[in-house]
Structure formats: structure tokens, C-alpha cells
Amino acid sequence: MGPSRMGTMTFQLPAELKADAVRDLDRACVSGGPDNMPWPTELRRNDAQLSVRRTVDESGFFVVPWPIEHVGRLMTSSATLMERPTPYQLLIELARGKVNQVRGQSADWVAGGLQMTPELQDLIQNASRVFGHAVTEDDPAASARRAAEALSAGYLAARELVQTTSARSSRSATSAAPSSTPGSAVGSVPSSPRPMSRRTSTAHSTP
């Protein structure tokens, strides 16, 4: 049996990356497979690029600690990526992963009975809109700035999604409590949204 083929992805790093963000690149990995488990990952940084290698030849999602404006530093992941010779733009892919996750999860929970608030709809639409600007921007520096905005917007939308769902679950639990009045009927309980699924983004970062 011959040696394992190495799967490689390359990421273009944003310009003027801060020192702490550079250090955190050493904690990055690629995850995937049926259980979304991290694979042993070899990382090499050369100038403005990060090369990621594994002993498997499969698509996966890149997971890295990343500073999110208005949120903090969190483990953040891309959507599922295939191996290719052309470098990925790291911030674009992180933003794509988060925006895809929150859009997909909100659709799942709406199908399960969640009623979207206007505020939540606006946040999700804003994240999608800003991401659209990022991927169509010709200037790399401007594209990176837009991607960072989209990433932050995606996390803010995800936070609102979780809070909206939690509030609905609390109301459902309250309506399920038996009435103290003898003989009174217990009201029906609305179905709760299904648990959060990973979709194409991450099980490693808080929505």
C-alpha cells in the first residue's frame, strides 16, 4: 500500500494581519467527515499565504480562531472547501461560512415553526448583502474589509437568531405549565424548533 496522498488548501491572508491573529493561525485545522472531527493538520505560512495539508484527500472546512468585531475572538470556520491550486481568500471564506450557516439554520428553524422577527430578518439580509459586496469587490483590501464586516454581521444575526429561538422556547414552556385551576384544560404546546445543525459552516463556533 503506497503512501497517503496529502490534501492541500492554500489561503491568502489579509494584509496587515495583527500579531496575535498570526499566532492563532497555529491553532487552525481542517475538519470534516461524518462527525465533523478535526484532522491532524500541517500548517505553513509563507509571506501572505497559509498552506494547510492533511493526510486525507477530501473536502473539509477550515477552522481558525479569529477576531470578530463587536463579538470577540472565536473559533470560526469556512464553508466546506475542496482542494484546488488557486488560493482561497481567507476572510471571504470565513464570512461565507458564517453567513451560510445562519441562513441555513434560520431556514431550518422557520420550517420547524419559528416566526422570524423583523429585526432578525433585517440582520440576516444585511449580512447577506454585505457579503455580496465583498465577493464582487475588485480591490483586495476593500474586499477584505467588506468580508470582515460580513463576518461580524453574520455573528450578530446568529446571536439574534439564538435569542429569538430561546425566547420562543421559554414561552412554549410557560404555556405547557398545568393551570392551577381545577378542571381547566392545558393549552397545546407549539412545537419547538429543531436543534441547531451544522450545515456548511461550523459546529465549533457559537452562533
NUSETI-818841 format. One record per residue: residue number from 1; z, y negated, x of N, C-alpha, C, CB in turn; residue in one letter. Coordinates in steps of 0.2 Angstrom, whole numbers, plus 5000, padded with zeros to 4 digits. Glycine has a CB too. Layout:
<nodes>
[node NUM [Z Y X] [Z Y X] [Z Y X] [Z Y X] "A"] ...
</nodes>
This chain:
<nodes>
[node 1 [5000 5006 5004] [5000 5000 5000] [5000 4994 5004] [5006 5000 4995] "M"] [node 2 [4995 4989 5003] [4994 4983 5008] [5000 4978 5006] [4988 4980 5007] "G"] [node 3 [5000 4973 5010] [5005 4968 5010] [5004 4964 5003] [5005 4963 5016] "P"] [node 4 [5009 4961 5001] [5009 4957 4994] [5005 4951 4995] [5016 4955 4992] "S"] [node 5 [5001 4949 4991] [4997 4943 4991] [5002 4937 4989] [4991 4943 4986] "R"] [node 6 [5001 4932 4993] [5005 4926 4992] [5002 4921 4987] [5007 4922 4999] "M"] [node 7 [5006 4920 4982] [5003 4915 4977] [5005 4908 4979] [5006 4916 4970] "G"] [node 8 [5001 4903 4979] [5002 4896 4982] [5000 4891 4977] [4998 4895 4988] "T"] [node 9 [5004 4886 4976] [5003 4880 4972] [5005 4874 4977] [5007 4880 4966] "M"] [node 10 [5001 4869 4976] [5002 4863 4980] [5003 4857 4976] [4996 4861 4985] "T"] [node 11 [5008 4852 4977] [5010 4847 4973] [5009 4840 4977] [5017 4847 4970] "F"] [node 12 [5006 4835 4975] [5005 4829 4978] [5012 4825 4976] [4999 4825 4975] "Q"] [node 13 [5016 4823 4981] [5022 4819 4979] [5021 4812 4978] [5027 4820 4985] "L"] [node 14 [5025 4809 4974] [5024 4802 4973] [5025 4798 4979] [5029 4799 4967] "P"] [node 15 [5022 4792 4980] [5023 4788 4986] [5030 4785 4985] [5018 4782 4986] "A"] [node 16 [5033 4784 4991] [5040 4781 4992] [5045 4785 4988] [5039 4773 4989] "E"] [node 17 [5045 4791 4989] [5050 4795 4986] [5057 4794 4990] [5048 4803 4987] "L"] [node 18 [5062 4793 4986] [5068 4792 4989] [5071 4798 4993] [5073 4790 4984] "K"] [node 19 [5075 4796 4998] [5078 4802 5002] [5082 4807 4999] [5083 4799 5008] "A"] [node 20 [5086 4805 4994] [5089 4811 4990] [5085 4815 4986] [5095 4807 4985] "D"] [node 21 [5079 4812 4983] [5074 4816 4980] [5071 4821 4985] [5069 4812 4976] "A"] [node 22 [5069 4819 4991] [5066 4823 4996] [5071 4829 4997] [5065 4819 5002] "V"] [node 23 [5077 4827 4998] [5082 4833 5000] [5082 4838 4994] [5089 4830 5001] "R"] [node 24 [5082 4836 4988] [5082 4840 4982] [5076 4845 4982] [5083 4836 4976] "D"] [node 25 [5071 4843 4985] [5065 4847 4985] [5066 4854 4988] [5059 4844 4989] "L"] [node 26 [5071 4855 4992] [5073 4861 4995] [5076 4866 4990] [5078 4860 5000] "D"] [node 27 [5078 4863 4984] [5081 4867 4979] [5076 4869 4973] [5087 4863 4975] "R"] [node 28 [5070 4867 4974] [5065 4869 4969] [5063 4876 4970] [5059 4864 4970] "A"] [node 29 [5060 4879 4964] [5057 4885 4964] [5052 4886 4959] [5063 4891 4963] "C"] [node 30 [5049 4892 4959] [5044 4893 4953] [5047 4899 4949] [5037 4895 4956] "V"] [node 31 [5047 4898 4943] [5050 4903 4938] [5044 4906 4934] [5056 4900 4934] "S"] [node 32 [5046 4911 4930] [5041 4914 4926] [5043 4921 4924] [5034 4914 4928] "G"] [node 33 [5037 4925 4922] [5039 4932 4920] [5042 4932 4913] [5043 4935 4925] "G"] [node 34 [5043 4938 4910] [5046 4939 4904] [5052 4936 4902] [5046 4946 4902] "P"] [node 35 [5056 4935 4908] [5063 4932 4907] [5064 4925 4910] [5068 4937 4910] "D"] [node 36 [5058 4922 4912] [5058 4916 4915] [5063 4915 4921] [5060 4910 4909] "N"] [node 37 [5063 4920 4924] [5068 4920 4930] [5064 4917 4936] [5070 4928 4932] "M"] [node 38 [5068 4914 4941] [5066 4911 4947] [5063 4916 4952] [5071 4906 4950] "P"] [node 39 [5058 4915 4955] [5055 4920 4960] [5058 4917 4967] [5048 4920 4960] "W"] [node 40 [5059 4921 4972] [5060 4918 4979] [5054 4914 4981] [5061 4924 4984] "P"] [node 41 [5055 4908 4983] [5050 4903 4984] [5051 4900 4991] [5050 4898 4978] "T"] [node 42 [5045 4900 4994] [5045 4897 5001] [5042 4890 5000] [5041 4901 5006] "E"] [node 43 [5045 4885 5002] [5043 4878 5001] [5042 4875 5008] [5049 4874 4998] "L"] [node 44 [5036 4871 5008] [5034 4867 5014] [5032 4861 5013] [5029 4871 5018] "R"] [node 45 [5035 4855 5016] [5032 4849 5014] [5029 4846 5020] [5038 4844 5013] "R"] [node 46 [5023 4843 5019] [5018 4841 5024] [5016 4834 5022] [5012 4845 5026] "N"] [node 47 [5018 4829 5025] [5017 4822 5023] [5018 4821 5016] [5009 4820 5024] "D"] [node 48 [5013 4820 5011] [5015 4818 5004] [5013 4824 5000] [5010 4812 5002] "A"] [node 49 [5013 4830 5003] [5012 4836 4999] [5017 4841 5000] [5005 4839 5000] "Q"] [node 50 [5019 4845 4994] [5023 4850 4994] [5020 4857 4993] [5029 4849 4989] "L"] [node 51 [5020 4862 4997] [5017 4868 4996] [5022 4873 4994] [5013 4870 5003] "S"] [node 52 [5020 4877 4989] [5025 4882 4986] [5022 4888 4986] [5027 4879 4979] "V"] [node 53 [5025 4893 4989] [5022 4900 4990] [5027 4905 4987] [5021 4901 4997] "R"] [node 54 [5024 4910 4984] [5028 4916 4982] [5025 4923 4984] [5029 4916 4974] "R"] [node 55 [5029 4928 4983] [5026 4935 4984] [5023 4938 4978] [5031 4939 4987] "T"] [node 56 [5021 4934 4973] [5018 4936 4967] [5012 4932 4966] [5023 4936 4961] "V"] [node 57 [5007 4935 4963] [5001 4931 4961] [5000 4930 4954] [4995 4935 4964] "D"] [node 58 [5005 4926 4951] [5005 4925 4944] [5006 4918 4942] [5011 4929 4940] "E"] [node 59 [5004 4915 4936] [5006 4909 4934] [5013 4908 4933] [5002 4907 4928] "S"] [node 60 [5016 4902 4934] [5023 4901 4933] [5024 4893 4932] [5027 4903 4939] "G"] [node 61 [5030 4891 4931] [5032 4884 4930] [5036 4882 4936] [5035 4883 4923] "F"] [node 62 [5035 4876 4938] [5039 4873 4944] [5045 4870 4942] [5034 4869 4948] "F"] [node 63 [5051 4872 4945] [5057 4869 4943] [5060 4865 4949] [5062 4874 4940] "V"] [node 64 [5062 4859 4948] [5065 4855 4953] [5070 4850 4951] [5059 4851 4957] "V"] [node 65 [5075 4848 4954] [5080 4843 4952] [5076 4836 4953] [5086 4843 4957] "P"] [node 66 [5077 4832 4948] [5073 4826 4948] [5077 4820 4944] [5066 4827 4944] "W"] [node 67 [5076 4814 4947] [5080 4809 4944] [5076 4806 4938] [5081 4803 4949] "P"] [node 68 [5079 4806 4932] [5076 4803 4926] [5079 4797 4924] [5077 4809 4920] "I"] [node 69 [5075 4792 4924] [5078 4785 4922] [5081 4785 4915] [5072 4780 4922] "E"] [node 70 [5087 4782 4914] [5091 4782 4908] [5094 4789 4906] [5086 4780 4902] "H"] [node 71 [5093 4794 4911] [5096 4800 4909] [5100 4803 4915] [5090 4805 4908] "V"] [node 72 [5098 4803 4921] [5101 4806 4927] [5097 4811 4930] [5108 4809 4924] "G"] [node 73 [5100 4814 4935] [5096 4819 4939] [5097 4826 4935] [5099 4820 4946] "R"] [node 74 [5092 4829 4934] [5092 4836 4930] [5087 4840 4933] [5091 4835 4923] "L"] [node 75 [5088 4847 4932] [5083 4852 4934] [5077 4851 4929] [5086 4859 4933] "M"] [node 76 [5072 4849 4931] [5066 4848 4927] [5060 4852 4929] [5064 4840 4928] "T"] [node 77 [5056 4854 4924] [5051 4859 4925] [5044 4857 4922] [5052 4866 4923] "S"] [node 78 [5039 4859 4926] [5032 4858 4923] [5031 4863 4917] [5027 4859 4929] "S"] [node 79 [5025 4862 4914] [5022 4867 4910] [5020 4873 4914] [5017 4865 4905] "A"] [node 80 [5018 4879 4912] [5015 4884 4915] [5009 4882 4919] [5014 4890 4911] "T"] [node 81 [5009 4884 4926] [5003 4882 4930] [5000 4888 4933] [5006 4877 4936] "L"] [node 82 [4994 4887 4934] [4990 4893 4938] [4989 4891 4945] [4983 4894 4935] "M"] [node 83 [4988 4895 4949] [4987 4894 4956] [4980 4891 4957] [4988 4900 4961] "E"] [node 84 [4979 4886 4961] [4972 4883 4962] [4973 4879 4969] [4970 4878 4956] "R"] [node 85 [4967 4878 4972] [4967 4875 4978] [4968 4867 4978] [4960 4876 4982] "P"] [node 86 [4966 4864 4972] [4967 4857 4971] [4975 4856 4970] [4963 4854 4965] "T"] [node 87 [4978 4851 4973] [4985 4849 4972] [4986 4846 4965] [4987 4844 4977] "P"] [node 88 [4992 4848 4962] [4994 4845 4956] [4998 4839 4958] [4999 4850 4952] "Y"] [node 89 [4997 4834 4953] [5001 4828 4954] [5008 4830 4951] [4998 4822 4950] "Q"] [node 90 [5013 4830 4955] [5020 4832 4953] [5023 4829 4947] [5025 4832 4959] "L"] [node 91 [5023 4822 4947] [5026 4818 4942] [5022 4819 4935] [5026 4811 4943] "L"] [node 92 [5015 4820 4936] [5011 4821 4930] [5013 4828 4927] [5004 4821 4931] "I"] [node 93 [5014 4833 4931] [5016 4840 4928] [5023 4840 4926] [5015 4845 4934] "E"] [node 94 [5027 4837 4929] [5034 4837 4926] [5034 4833 4919] [5039 4833 4931] "L"] [node 95 [5031 4828 4918] [5030 4824 4912] [5027 4828 4907] [5027 4817 4913] "A"] [node 96 [5021 4832 4909] [5018 4836 4904] [5022 4842 4902] [5012 4839 4908] "R"] [node 97 [5026 4844 4906] [5031 4850 4904] [5036 4848 4899] [5034 4853 4910] "G"] [node 98 [5039 4842 4900] [5044 4839 4896] [5041 4837 4889] [5048 4834 4899] "K"] [node 99 [5036 4834 4889] [5033 4831 4883] [5030 4837 4879] [5027 4826 4884] "V"] [node 100 [5027 4842 4882] [5025 4848 4878] [5031 4852 4875] [5021 4853 4883] "N"] [node 101 [5037 4852 4879] [5042 4856 4877] [5045 4852 4870] [5048 4856 4882] "Q"] [node 102 [5046 4846 4871] [5049 4843 4865] [5044 4843 4859] [5051 4835 4867] "V"] [node 103 [5038 4842 4860] [5033 4843 4854] [5033 4850 4851] [5026 4841 4857] "R"] [node 104 [5033 4855 4856] [5033 4861 4853] [5039 4863 4850] [5032 4866 4859] "G"] [node 105 [5045 4861 4852] [5052 4863 4849] [5053 4859 4843] [5057 4861 4854] "Q"] [node 106 [5051 4853 4842] [5051 4849 4836] [5047 4853 4831] [5049 4842 4837] "S"] [node 107 [5041 4855 4833] [5037 4859 4828] [5040 4865 4825] [5030 4860 4831] "A"] [node 108 [5043 4869 4830] [5047 4875 4828] [5052 4873 4823] [5049 4878 4834] "D"] [node 109 [5056 4868 4825] [5062 4867 4820] [5060 4864 4814] [5067 4862 4824] "W"] [node 110 [5054 4860 4814] [5052 4857 4807] [5050 4863 4803] [5046 4852 4808] "V"] [node 111 [5046 4868 4806] [5044 4874 4802] [5051 4878 4800] [5040 4879 4807] "A"] [node 112 [5056 4877 4803] [5062 4880 4801] [5066 4876 4796] [5067 4882 4807] "G"] [node 113 [5064 4870 4794] [5067 4866 4789] [5070 4860 4791] [5073 4870 4786] "G"] [node 114 [5069 4858 4797] [5072 4852 4800] [5067 4846 4797] [5072 4851 4807] "L"] [node 115 [5071 4841 4795] [5067 4835 4792] [5068 4830 4798] [5070 4832 4786] "Q"] [node 116 [5062 4828 4800] [5062 4823 4806] [5063 4816 4803] [5055 4823 4809] "M"] [node 117 [5068 4812 4807] [5069 4805 4805] [5064 4801 4808] [5076 4803 4808] "T"] [node 118 [5063 4795 4805] [5058 4790 4808] [5059 4789 4815] [5058 4784 4804] "P"] [node 119 [5065 4788 4817] [5067 4787 4824] [5065 4792 4829] [5075 4786 4825] "E"] [node 120 [5066 4798 4827] [5064 4804 4831] [5056 4805 4831] [5067 4811 4828] "L"] [node 121 [5053 4803 4826] [5045 4803 4826] [5043 4798 4831] [5043 4802 4819] "Q"] [node 122 [5046 4792 4831] [5044 4787 4835] [5045 4789 4842] [5047 4780 4833] "D"] [node 123 [5050 4792 4844] [5052 4793 4851] [5047 4799 4853] [5059 4796 4851] "L"] [node 124 [5045 4804 4849] [5041 4809 4851] [5034 4806 4852] [5041 4815 4846] "I"] [node 125 [5032 4802 4847] [5025 4799 4848] [5024 4794 4854] [5023 4795 4841] "Q"] [node 126 [5030 4791 4855] [5030 4786 4861] [5029 4790 4868] [5036 4782 4861] "N"] [node 127 [5033 4796 4868] [5032 4800 4874] [5025 4803 4875] [5037 4806 4874] "A"] [node 128 [5022 4805 4870] [5015 4807 4870] [5010 4802 4872] [5013 4810 4863] "S"] [node 129 [5011 4796 4869] [5007 4790 4870] [5007 4788 4878] [5009 4784 4866] "R"] [node 130 [5013 4787 4880] [5014 4785 4887] [5011 4791 4892] [5022 4784 4889] "V"] [node 131 [5012 4797 4890] [5009 4802 4894] [5002 4802 4894] [5012 4809 4892] "F"] [node 132 [4999 4801 4889] [4992 4800 4888] [4989 4794 4893] [4989 4798 4881] "G"] [node 133 [4993 4789 4893] [4991 4783 4898] [4991 4786 4905] [4995 4777 4897] "H"] [node 134 [4996 4790 4907] [4997 4792 4913] [4992 4796 4916] [5004 4796 4914] "A"] [node 135 [4989 4801 4912] [4984 4806 4914] [4977 4802 4914] [4984 4812 4909] "V"] [node 136 [4976 4797 4911] [4970 4793 4911] [4970 4787 4915] [4968 4791 4904] "T"] [node 137 [4975 4786 4919] [4976 4780 4924] [4972 4782 4930] [4983 4778 4925] "E"] [node 138 [4967 4778 4932] [4964 4779 4938] [4968 4778 4945] [4957 4775 4939] "D"] [node 139 [4972 4773 4945] [4976 4771 4951] [4982 4776 4951] [4978 4764 4950] "D"] [node 140 [4982 4780 4957] [4988 4785 4958] [4995 4782 4957] [4987 4788 4964] "P"] [node 141 [4996 4776 4960] [5003 4773 4959] [5004 4771 4952] [5003 4767 4964] "A"] [node 142 [4999 4768 4949] [5001 4767 4942] [5001 4773 4937] [4995 4762 4939] "A"] [node 143 [4998 4778 4939] [4998 4784 4935] [5005 4787 4936] [4993 4789 4938] "S"] [node 144 [5008 4787 4943] [5014 4790 4944] [5020 4786 4940] [5016 4790 4951] "A"] [node 145 [5019 4779 4940] [5024 4775 4936] [5024 4777 4929] [5022 4768 4937] "R"] [node 146 [5018 4778 4926] [5017 4780 4919] [5020 4787 4918] [5010 4780 4917] "R"] [node 147 [5019 4791 4922] [5022 4798 4922] [5029 4798 4922] [5019 4803 4927] "A"] [node 148 [5032 4794 4926] [5039 4793 4926] [5042 4791 4919] [5042 4789 4932] "A"] [node 149 [5038 4786 4917] [5040 4783 4910] [5040 4789 4905] [5036 4777 4908] "E"] [node 150 [5034 4792 4905] [5033 4798 4900] [5039 4803 4901] [5027 4801 4901] "A"] [node 151 [5041 4805 4907] [5046 4810 4908] [5053 4807 4905] [5047 4811 4915] "L"] [node 152 [5054 4801 4906] [5060 4798 4903] [5060 4798 4896] [5062 4791 4906] "S"] [node 153 [5054 4796 4893] [5053 4796 4886] [5054 4803 4883] [5047 4793 4884] "A"] [node 154 [5051 4808 4886] [5052 4815 4884] [5059 4817 4883] [5048 4819 4888] "G"] [node 155 [5063 4815 4888] [5070 4817 4888] [5074 4813 4883] [5074 4816 4895] "Y"] [node 156 [5072 4807 4882] [5076 4803 4876] [5074 4806 4870] [5074 4796 4877] "L"] [node 157 [5068 4808 4869] [5066 4811 4862] [5069 4818 4861] [5058 4812 4862] "A"] [node 158 [5070 4822 4867] [5073 4828 4866] [5080 4827 4864] [5072 4832 4873] "A"] [node 159 [5084 4822 4867] [5091 4821 4866] [5091 4819 4858] [5093 4815 4870] "R"] [node 160 [5087 4815 4856] [5087 4813 4849] [5086 4819 4844] [5082 4808 4847] "E"] [node 161 [5081 4824 4847] [5080 4830 4843] [5086 4834 4842] [5074 4834 4846] "L"] [node 162 [5090 4835 4848] [5096 4839 4848] [5101 4836 4843] [5098 4840 4855] "V"] [node 163 [5102 4830 4844] [5107 4826 4840] [5105 4827 4832] [5107 4819 4842] "Q"] [node 164 [5099 4826 4831] [5097 4826 4824] [5098 4833 4821] [5089 4825 4823] "T"] [node 165 [5096 4838 4825] [5097 4845 4823] [5105 4847 4822] [5094 4850 4828] "T"] [node 166 [5109 4844 4827] [5116 4845 4827] [5119 4842 4820] [5120 4843 4833] "S"] [node 167 [5117 4836 4819] [5119 4833 4813] [5118 4837 4806] [5117 4826 4812] "A"] [node 168 [5112 4840 4806] [5109 4843 4800] [5114 4850 4800] [5102 4845 4801] "R"] [node 169 [5115 4853 4806] [5119 4859 4806] [5126 4858 4803] [5119 4862 4813] "S"] [node 170 [5129 4852 4805] [5135 4850 4803] [5136 4849 4795] [5138 4844 4806] "S"] [node 171 [5130 4846 4793] [5130 4845 4785] [5129 4852 4782] [5124 4840 4783] "R"] [node 172 [5125 4856 4785] [5125 4863 4782] [5131 4867 4782] [5119 4867 4786] "S"] [node 173 [5135 4866 4787] [5142 4870 4787] [5146 4867 4782] [5145 4869 4794] "A"] [node 174 [5146 4860 4781] [5151 4857 4776] [5149 4859 4769] [5150 4849 4777] "T"] [node 175 [5142 4860 4768] [5140 4862 4761] [5142 4869 4760] [5133 4860 4760] "S"] [node 176 [5143 4873 4765] [5144 4880 4764] [5151 4881 4763] [5142 4884 4771] "A"] [node 177 [5156 4876 4764] [5163 4877 4763] [5165 4879 4756] [5167 4871 4766] "A"] [node 178 [5169 4884 4754] [5170 4885 4747] [5174 4879 4744] [5175 4891 4747] "P"] [node 179 [5173 4878 4738] [5176 4872 4734] [5183 4874 4733] [5172 4871 4728] "S"] [node 180 [5188 4869 4733] [5195 4871 4731] [5196 4871 4724] [5199 4865 4734] "S"] [node 181 [5191 4870 4720] [5191 4870 4713] [5190 4877 4710] [5186 4865 4709] "T"] [node 182 [5195 4880 4707] [5195 4887 4705] [5188 4888 4700] [5201 4889 4701] "P"] [node 183 [5185 4893 4701] [5179 4895 4697] [5173 4891 4698] [5181 4894 4690] "G"] [node 184 [5173 4886 4703] [5167 4882 4704] [5162 4886 4709] [5169 4875 4708] "S"] [node 185 [5156 4885 4708] [5151 4888 4712] [5150 4885 4719] [5144 4888 4708] "A"] [node 186 [5149 4889 4723] [5147 4887 4730] [5140 4885 4731] [5149 4892 4735] "V"] [node 187 [5139 4879 4733] [5132 4877 4734] [5128 4881 4739] [5131 4870 4736] "G"] [node 188 [5121 4882 4738] [5117 4885 4743] [5117 4882 4750] [5110 4886 4740] "S"] [node 189 [5116 4885 4755] [5116 4883 4762] [5109 4882 4764] [5120 4887 4766] "V"] [node 190 [5107 4876 4766] [5100 4876 4768] [5099 4880 4775] [5098 4868 4770] "P"] [node 191 [5094 4883 4776] [5093 4887 4782] [5093 4882 4788] [5086 4890 4782] "S"] [node 192 [5096 4885 4793] [5097 4881 4800] [5091 4882 4804] [5103 4883 4804] "S"] [node 193 [5089 4877 4808] [5083 4878 4812] [5084 4883 4817] [5081 4871 4816] "P"] [node 194 [5079 4887 4819] [5079 4892 4824] [5081 4889 4831] [5072 4895 4825] "R"] [node 195 [5085 4894 4835] [5087 4892 4841] [5081 4889 4845] [5090 4897 4845] "P"] [node 196 [5083 4885 4850] [5078 4882 4855] [5074 4887 4859] [5081 4877 4859] "M"] [node 197 [5068 4887 4859] [5064 4891 4863] [5061 4888 4869] [5058 4894 4859] "S"] [node 198 [5059 4891 4874] [5057 4888 4880] [5050 4885 4879] [5057 4893 4886] "R"] [node 199 [5046 4888 4875] [5039 4886 4875] [5036 4886 4882] [5038 4879 4872] "R"] [node 200 [5032 4880 4884] [5029 4880 4890] [5033 4876 4895] [5022 4877 4890] "T"] [node 201 [5039 4874 4894] [5042 4869 4899] [5048 4872 4902] [5044 4863 4895] "S"] [node 202 [5054 4872 4899] [5059 4874 4903] [5065 4877 4899] [5062 4868 4907] "T"] [node 203 [5068 4882 4902] [5075 4884 4900] [5080 4882 4904] [5075 4892 4899] "A"] [node 204 [5078 4878 4909] [5083 4876 4915] [5086 4869 4914] [5080 4877 4921] "H"] [node 205 [5082 4865 4910] [5085 4858 4909] [5087 4857 4902] [5079 4853 4911] "S"] [node 206 [5092 4852 4901] [5094 4851 4895] [5089 4847 4891] [5101 4847 4895] "T"] [node 207 [5088 4848 4884] [5083 4845 4881] [5084 4837 4880] [5082 4848 4874] "P"] 
</nodes>
